[in-house]
Amino acid sequence: MAFSEDEEEEPRRRRRSRGRGEGAEAPLPDRAQPLSWAILPPEEEEEEGTGSAAGTVSAAETPAAPAAEDWRSRYQYLLAEFDNYRRRVQKETEAAVAAARGKVLLKVVALHEGIEGALASLPPEAKALREGLMLILRNMDAMMKEEGVEPVASEGARFEPEVHEAVGQSPATPKAPEGTVAVVVQQGYRGPTGLLRPAKVLVAAKASPR
């Protein structure tokens, strides 16, 4: 079938009208223009140039690195601070260990006194039990001596308020003159970490005249 020239031209006009309508692709740049025009618009080139200048200014404003003498002073200061910290931690650790050790030794002292009380209340016929408790006490005495635990009060010794707690007075005697310990109510103990418990005593005093 043959078509007239007008009929052949009609499809071409329709294709051109669709190309100019909505959703048509953007025209390609002219090959005669520079390639940079198609890649980066002029306004973006200006912004990039501005950022480069700002970067140059910030680099110029960056402070210089400290000198060798400054680094040496900083190092010596930090070294001294760390040494002080190490000593402080070591001292606190030793104090914590000493406190824990003192608590354990004080519990041993209380157990020792409890066994002594049980031994004193035993009837005479409980010989086997008495021998067993006395053996335990001897072992505990040896352990306490090895750990450096020792009593702090004895009758006739000078009264020391640092380790003695006066709970009353008692008339002075030749064995316990005035100002000394007349009676030990509860024994106190000193350990390797210091005073575990003060002794409760009666202080010998001169009898008041009637």
Phi and psi in degrees as GROMACS dihedral restraints (atoms count N, CA, C in turn):
[ dihedral_restraints ]
;  ai    aj    ak    al  type     phi  dphi    fc
    3     4     5     6     1   -98.5    20    10
    4     5     6     7     1   141.4    20    10
    6     7     8     9     1  -111.5    20    10
    7     8     9    10     1   149.9    20    10
    9    10    11    12     1   -79.6    20    10
   10    11    12    13     1   167.8    20    10
   12    13    14    15     1   -64.3    20    10
   13    14    15    16     1   -34.4    20    10
   15    16    17    18     1   -66.8    20    10
   16    17    18    19     1   -39.2    20    10
   18    19    20    21     1   -67.8    20    10
   19    20    21    22     1   -35.5    20    10
   21    22    23    24     1   -71.9    20    10
   22    23    24    25     1   -30.1    20    10
   24    25    26    27     1   -76.7    20    10
   25    26    27    28     1   -25.6    20    10
   27    28    29    30     1   -60.3    20    10
   28    29    30    31     1   -48.0    20    10
   30    31    32    33     1   -60.6    20    10
   31    32    33    34     1   -33.9    20    10
   33    34    35    36     1   -65.8    20    10
   34    35    36    37     1   -40.8    20    10
   36    37    38    39     1   -64.1    20    10
   37    38    39    40     1   -39.3    20    10
   39    40    41    42     1   -63.5    20    10
   40    41    42    43     1   -41.5    20    10
   42    43    44    45     1   -65.0    20    10
   43    44    45    46     1   -38.1    20    10
   45    46    47    48     1   -68.4    20    10
   46    47    48    49     1   -38.3    20    10
   48    49    50    51     1   -66.7    20    10
   49    50    51    52     1   -37.9    20    10
   51    52    53    54     1   -65.8    20    10
   52    53    54    55     1   -34.1    20    10
   54    55    56    57     1   -66.1    20    10
   55    56    57    58     1   -31.1    20    10
   57    58    59    60     1   -87.8    20    10
   58    59    60    61     1    -6.6    20    10
   60    61    62    63     1   -84.7    20    10
   61    62    63    64     1  -168.9    20    10
   63    64    65    66     1   -67.7    20    10
   64    65    66    67     1   142.7    20    10
   66    67    68    69     1    82.0    20    10
   67    68    69    70     1     5.1    20    10
   69    70    71    72     1   -73.5    20    10
   70    71    72    73     1   149.2    20    10
   72    73    74    75     1   -69.8    20    10
   73    74    75    76     1   148.1    20    10
   75    76    77    78     1   -70.9    20    10
   76    77    78    79     1   144.5    20    10
   78    79    80    81     1   -68.2    20    10
   79    80    81    82     1   143.8    20    10
   81    82    83    84     1   -70.4    20    10
   82    83    84    85     1   149.8    20    10
   84    85    86    87     1   -67.1    20    10
   85    86    87    88     1   155.4    20    10
   87    88    89    90     1   -68.6    20    10
   88    89    90    91     1   135.0    20    10
   90    91    92    93     1   -65.0    20    10
   91    92    93    94     1   -19.4    20    10
   93    94    95    96     1   -75.2    20    10
   94    95    96    97     1   -20.3    20    10
   96    97    98    99     1   -80.7    20    10
   97    98    99   100     1   158.4    20    10
   99   100   101   102     1   -64.0    20    10
  100   101   102   103     1   153.6    20    10
  102   103   104   105     1   -68.8    20    10
  103   104   105   106     1   -29.1    20    10
  105   106   107   108     1   -64.3    20    10
  106   107   108   109     1   -26.0    20    10
  108   109   110   111     1   -66.4    20    10
  109   110   111   112     1   -35.4    20    10
  111   112   113   114     1   -80.8    20    10
  112   113   114   115     1   -20.6    20    10
  114   115   116   117     1   -93.7    20    10
  115   116   117   118     1   -45.8    20    10
  117   118   119   120     1  -132.9    20    10
  118   119   120   121     1   119.5    20    10
  120   121   122   123     1   -65.9    20    10
  121   122   123   124     1   160.3    20    10
  123   124   125   126     1   -60.1    20    10
  124   125   126   127     1   -38.0    20    10
  126   127   128   129     1   -67.3    20    10
  127   128   129   130     1   -34.5    20    10
  129   130   131   132     1   -68.4    20    10
  130   131   132   133     1   -33.6    20    10
  132   133   134   135     1   -62.6    20    10
  133   134   135   136     1   -38.8    20    10
  135   136   137   138     1   -67.3    20    10
  136   137   138   139     1   -41.7    20    10
  138   139   140   141     1   -63.2    20    10
  139   140   141   142     1   -39.9    20    10
  141   142   143   144     1   -63.9    20    10
  142   143   144   145     1   -38.5    20    10
  144   145   146   147     1   -65.2    20    10
  145   146   147   148     1   -36.0    20    10
  147   148   149   150     1   -66.3    20    10
  148   149   150   151     1   -42.8    20    10
  150   151   152   153     1   -62.5    20    10
  151   152   153   154     1   -36.6    20    10
  153   154   155   156     1   -64.2    20    10
  154   155   156   157     1   -40.6    20    10
  156   157   158   159     1   -66.4    20    10
  157   158   159   160     1   -39.0    20    10
  159   160   161   162     1   -64.7    20    10
  160   161   162   163     1   -39.2    20    10
  162   163   164   165     1   -62.2    20    10
  163   164   165   166     1   -35.6    20    10
  165   166   167   168     1   -66.1    20    10
  166   167   168   169     1   -39.4    20    10
  168   169   170   171     1   -67.0    20    10
  169   170   171   172     1   -43.8    20    10
  171   172   173   174     1   -64.3    20    10
  172   173   174   175     1   -37.3    20    10
  174   175   176   177     1   -64.9    20    10
  175   176   177   178     1   -35.5    20    10
  177   178   179   180     1   -70.5    20    10
  178   179   180   181     1   -29.9    20    10
  180   181   182   183     1   -83.9    20    10
  181   182   183   184     1    -7.3    20    10
  183   184   185   186     1   -63.5    20    10
  184   185   186   187     1   128.4    20    10
  186   187   188   189     1   -67.6    20    10
  187   188   189   190     1   151.8    20    10
  189   190   191   192     1   -72.6    20    10
  190   191   192   193     1   154.1    20    10
  192   193   194   195     1   -66.5    20    10
  193   194   195   196     1   147.6    20    10
  195   196   197   198     1   -60.5    20    10
  196   197   198   199     1   151.5    20    10
  198   199   200   201     1   -74.1    20    10
  199   200   201   202     1   169.9    20    10
  201   202   203   204     1   -62.3    20    10
  202   203   204   205     1   -38.5    20    10
  204   205   206   207     1   -64.6    20    10
  205   206   207   208     1   -37.9    20    10
  207   208   209   210     1   -65.5    20    10
  208   209   210   211     1   -42.1    20    10
  210   211   212   213     1   -63.1    20    10
  211   212   213   214     1   -38.9    20    10
  213   214   215   216     1   -65.0    20    10
  214   215   216   217     1   -40.6    20    10
  216   217   218   219     1   -65.2    20    10
  217   218   219   220     1   -41.1    20    10
  219   220   221   222     1   -64.0    20    10
  220   221   222   223     1   -41.5    20    10
  222   223   224   225     1   -63.4    20    10
  223   224   225   226     1   -44.4    20    10
  225   226   227   228     1   -64.3    20    10
  226   227   228   229     1   -38.4    20    10
  228   229   230   231     1   -64.4    20    10
  229   230   231   232     1   -46.2    20    10
  231   232   233   234     1   -65.4    20    10
  232   233   234   235     1   -36.3    20    10
  234   235   236   237     1   -64.5    20    10
  235   236   237   238     1   -42.5    20    10
  237   238   239   240     1   -66.3    20    10
  238   239   240   241     1   -39.7    20    10
  240   241   242   243     1   -62.8    20    10
  241   242   243   244     1   -42.6    20    10
  243   244   245   246     1   -66.5    20    10
  244   245   246   247     1   -37.9    20    10
  246   247   248   249     1   -65.0    20    10
  247   248   249   250     1   -41.8    20    10
  249   250   251   252     1   -63.7    20    10
  250   251   252   253     1   -40.9    20    10
  252   253   254   255     1   -63.2    20    10
  253   254   255   256     1   -41.6    20    10
  255   256   257   258     1   -63.6    20    10
  256   257   258   259     1   -42.6    20    10
  258   259   260   261     1   -65.8    20    10
  259   260   261   262     1   -39.6    20    10
  261   262   263   264     1   -65.4    20    10
  262   263   264   265     1   -42.1    20    10
  264   265   266   267     1   -66.1    20    10
  265   266   267   268     1   -39.9    20    10
  267   268   269   270     1   -64.1    20    10
  268   269   270   271     1   -41.4    20    10
  270   271   272   273     1   -65.5    20    10
  271   272   273   274     1   -42.5    20    10
  273   274   275   276     1   -65.8    20    10
  274   275   276   277     1   -37.0    20    10
  276   277   278   279     1   -65.8    20    10
  277   278   279   280     1   -44.3    20    10
  279   280   281   282     1   -62.7    20    10
  280   281   282   283     1   -38.8    20    10
  282   283   284   285     1   -65.4    20    10
  283   284   285   286     1   -40.0    20    10
  285   286   287   288     1   -66.3    20    10
  286   287   288   289     1   -40.7    20    10
  288   289   290   291     1   -65.3    20    10
  289   290   291   292     1   -41.6    20    10
  291   292   293   294     1   -64.4    20    10
  292   293   294   295     1   -40.1    20    10
  294   295   296   297     1   -65.2    20    10
  295   296   297   298     1   -42.6    20    10
  297   298   299   300     1   -65.3    20    10
  298   299   300   301     1   -40.1    20    10
  300   301   302   303     1   -64.8    20    10
  301   302   303   304     1   -40.3    20    10
  303   304   305   306     1   -62.9    20    10
  304   305   306   307     1   -38.5    20    10
  306   307   308   309     1   -64.3    20    10
  307   308   309   310     1   -40.5    20    10
  309   310   311   312     1   -66.1    20    10
  310   311   312   313     1   -43.9    20    10
  312   313   314   315     1   -64.9    20    10
  313   314   315   316     1   -35.1    20    10
  315   316   317   318     1   -66.3    20    10
  316   317   318   319     1   -35.7    20    10
  318   319   320   321     1   -66.7    20    10
  319   320   321   322     1   -36.6    20    10
  321   322   323   324     1   -64.2    20    10
  322   323   324   325     1   -40.9    20    10
  324   325   326   327     1   -61.0    20    10
  325   326   327   328     1   -44.0    20    10
  327   328   329   330     1   -63.1    20    10
  328   329   330   331     1   -39.0    20    10
  330   331   332   333     1   -66.0    20    10
  331   332   333   334     1   -39.1    20    10
  333   334   335   336     1   -61.4    20    10
  334   335   336   337     1   -43.9    20    10
  336   337   338   339     1   -66.6    20    10
  337   338   339   340     1   -35.4    20    10
  339   340   341   342     1   -64.7    20    10
  340   341   342   343     1   -40.2    20    10
  342   343   344   345     1   -67.2    20    10
  343   344   345   346     1   -38.7    20    10
  345   346   347   348     1   -61.2    20    10
  346   347   348   349     1   -41.6    20    10
  348   349   350   351     1   -65.0    20    10
  349   350   351   352     1   -40.9    20    10
  351   352   353   354     1   -65.3    20    10
  352   353   354   355     1   -37.9    20    10
  354   355   356   357     1   -65.9    20    10
  355   356   357   358     1   -36.9    20    10
  357   358   359   360     1   -71.5    20    10
  358   359   360   361     1   -25.1    20    10
  360   361   362   363     1   -94.6    20    10
  361   362   363   364     1     2.2    20    10
  363   364   365   366     1   -72.0    20    10
  364   365   366   367     1   143.3    20    10
  366   367   368   369     1   -70.9    20    10
  367   368   369   370     1   157.0    20    10
  369   370   371   372     1   -59.9    20    10
  370   371   372   373     1   -30.2    20    10
  372   373   374   375     1   -77.3    20    10
  373   374   375   376     1   -10.6    20    10
  375   376   377   378     1   -85.2    20    10
  376   377   378   379     1    64.8    20    10
  378   379   380   381     1   -71.1    20    10
  379   380   381   382     1   -41.9    20    10
  381   382   383   384     1   -63.4    20    10
  382   383   384   385     1   -45.1    20    10
  384   385   386   387     1   -64.9    20    10
  385   386   387   388     1   -38.6    20    10
  387   388   389   390     1   -61.7    20    10
  388   389   390   391     1   -44.4    20    10
  390   391   392   393     1   -63.6    20    10
  391   392   393   394     1   -39.0    20    10
  393   394   395   396     1   -64.2    20    10
  394   395   396   397     1   -44.6    20    10
  396   397   398   399     1   -66.5    20    10
  397   398   399   400     1   -37.4    20    10
  399   400   401   402     1   -65.6    20    10
  400   401   402   403     1   -36.1    20    10
  402   403   404   405     1   -65.2    20    10
  403   404   405   406     1   -41.1    20    10
  405   406   407   408     1   -62.4    20    10
  406   407   408   409     1   -42.3    20    10
  408   409   410   411     1   -63.7    20    10
  409   410   411   412     1   -40.0    20    10
  411   412   413   414     1   -63.2    20    10
  412   413   414   415     1   -42.0    20    10
  414   415   416   417     1   -64.3    20    10
  415   416   417   418     1   -40.3    20    10
  417   418   419   420     1   -68.3    20    10
  418   419   420   421     1   -38.3    20    10
  420   421   422   423     1   -61.4    20    10
  421   422   423   424     1   -41.8    20    10
  423   424   425   426     1   -65.7    20    10
  424   425   426   427     1   -40.8    20    10
  426   427   428   429     1   -65.9    20    10
  427   428   429   430     1   -42.9    20    10
  429   430   431   432     1   -65.8    20    10
  430   431   432   433     1   -37.6    20    10
  432   433   434   435     1   -66.7    20    10
  433   434   435   436     1   -39.0    20    10
  435   436   437   438     1   -65.2    20    10
  436   437   438   439     1   -34.1    20    10
  438   439   440   441     1   -82.5    20    10
  439   440   441   442     1    -3.4    20    10
  441   442   443   444     1    85.7    20    10
  442   443   444   445     1    20.0    20    10
  444   445   446   447     1   -88.6    20    10
  445   446   447   448     1   128.7    20    10
  447   448   449   450     1  -144.3    20    10
  448   449   450   451     1   149.8    20    10
  450   451   452   453     1   -70.7    20    10
  451   452   453   454     1   156.5    20    10
  453   454   455   456     1  -116.8    20    10
  454   455   456   457     1    -1.5    20    10
  456   457   458   459     1  -132.6    20    10
  457   458   459   460     1   143.2    20    10
  459   460   461   462     1  -152.2    20    10
  460   461   462   463     1   148.5    20    10
  462   463   464   465     1   -65.1    20    10
  463   464   465   466     1   133.6    20    10
  465   466   467   468     1    90.7    20    10
  466   467   468   469     1    -9.6    20    10
  468   469   470   471     1   -78.6    20    10
  469   470   471   472     1   155.9    20    10
  471   472   473   474     1   -64.5    20    10
  472   473   474   475     1   139.1    20    10
  474   475   476   477     1   -71.9    20    10
  475   476   477   478     1   126.9    20    10
  477   478   479   480     1  -122.7    20    10
  478   479   480   481     1   110.0    20    10
  480   481   482   483     1   -63.9    20    10
  481   482   483   484     1   -18.4    20    10
  483   484   485   486     1   -68.8    20    10
  484   485   486   487     1   -31.3    20    10
  486   487   488   489     1  -123.6    20    10
  487   488   489   490     1    -7.4    20    10
  489   490   491   492     1  -114.2    20    10
  490   491   492   493     1   142.0    20    10
  492   493   494   495     1  -117.3    20    10
  493   494   495   496     1   112.6    20    10
  495   496   497   498     1   -77.3    20    10
  496   497   498   499     1   121.7    20    10
  498   499   500   501     1  -110.1    20    10
  499   500   501   502     1     1.9    20    10
  501   502   503   504     1   170.8    20    10
  502   503   504   505     1  -176.7    20    10
  504   505   506   507     1  -123.6    20    10
  505   506   507   508     1   157.7    20    10
  507   508   509   510     1  -142.0    20    10
  508   509   510   511     1   146.4    20    10
  510   511   512   513     1   -59.2    20    10
  511   512   513   514     1   139.2    20    10
  513   514   515   516     1   -68.1    20    10
  514   515   516   517     1   146.4    20    10
  516   517   518   519     1  -132.9    20    10
  517   518   519   520     1   166.6    20    10
  519   520   521   522     1   -58.0    20    10
  520   521   522   523     1   -32.4    20    10
  522   523   524   525     1   -76.9    20    10
  523   524   525   526     1   -31.8    20    10
  525   526   527   528     1  -129.4    20    10
  526   527   528   529     1    84.5    20    10
  528   529   530   531     1   -67.0    20    10
  529   530   531   532     1   176.0    20    10
  531   532   533   534     1   -61.1    20    10
  532   533   534   535     1   137.3    20    10
  534   535   536   537     1    86.6    20    10
  535   536   537   538     1     7.9    20    10
  537   538   539   540     1  -114.7    20    10
  538   539   540   541     1   177.2    20    10
  540   541   542   543     1   -81.0    20    10
  541   542   543   544     1   118.2    20    10
  543   544   545   546     1   -87.5    20    10
  544   545   546   547     1   -46.1    20    10
  546   547   548   549     1  -138.8    20    10
  547   548   549   550     1   135.2    20    10
  549   550   551   552     1   -93.8    20    10
  550   551   552   553     1   107.0    20    10
  552   553   554   555     1   -75.6    20    10
  553   554   555   556     1   -46.7    20    10
  555   556   557   558     1  -142.3    20    10
  556   557   558   559     1   125.3    20    10
  558   559   560   561     1   -69.3    20    10
  559   560   561   562     1   142.8    20    10
  561   562   563   564     1  -107.6    20    10
  562   563   564   565     1   162.6    20    10
  564   565   566   567     1  -136.7    20    10
  565   566   567   568     1   146.2    20    10
  567   568   569   570     1  -115.4    20    10
  568   569   570   571     1   136.5    20    10
  570   571   572   573     1  -118.8    20    10
  571   572   573   574     1  -175.7    20    10
  573   574   575   576     1   -67.0    20    10
  574   575   576   577     1   -19.3    20    10
  576   577   578   579     1  -100.0    20    10
  577   578   579   580     1     4.2    20    10
  579   580   581   582     1   123.9    20    10
  580   581   582   583     1  -162.5    20    10
  582   583   584   585     1   -72.1    20    10
  583   584   585   586     1   122.2    20    10
  585   586   587   588     1   -82.5    20    10
  586   587   588   589     1   -40.5    20    10
  588   589   590   591     1  -161.9    20    10
  589   590   591   592     1   132.0    20    10
  591   592   593   594     1   -72.3    20    10
  592   593   594   595     1   154.8    20    10
  594   595   596   597     1   -88.1    20    10
  595   596   597   598     1   139.2    20    10
  597   598   599   600     1   -95.0    20    10
  598   599   600   601     1   122.3    20    10
  600   601   602   603     1  -136.8    20    10
  601   602   603   604     1   162.8    20    10
  603   604   605   606     1  -102.5    20    10
  604   605   606   607     1   129.9    20    10
  606   607   608   609     1   -92.7    20    10
  607   608   609   610     1   134.1    20    10
  609   610   611   612     1   -71.7    20    10
  610   611   612   613     1   130.7    20    10
  612   613   614   615     1  -135.3    20    10
  613   614   615   616     1   152.1    20    10
  615   616   617   618     1   -68.9    20    10
  616   617   618   619     1   137.4    20    10
  618   619   620   621     1   -65.4    20    10
  619   620   621   622     1   133.6    20    10
  621   622   623   624     1   -73.9    20    10
  622   623   624   625     1   137.4    20    10
  624   625   626   627     1   -68.1    20    10
  625   626   627   628     1   142.2    20    10
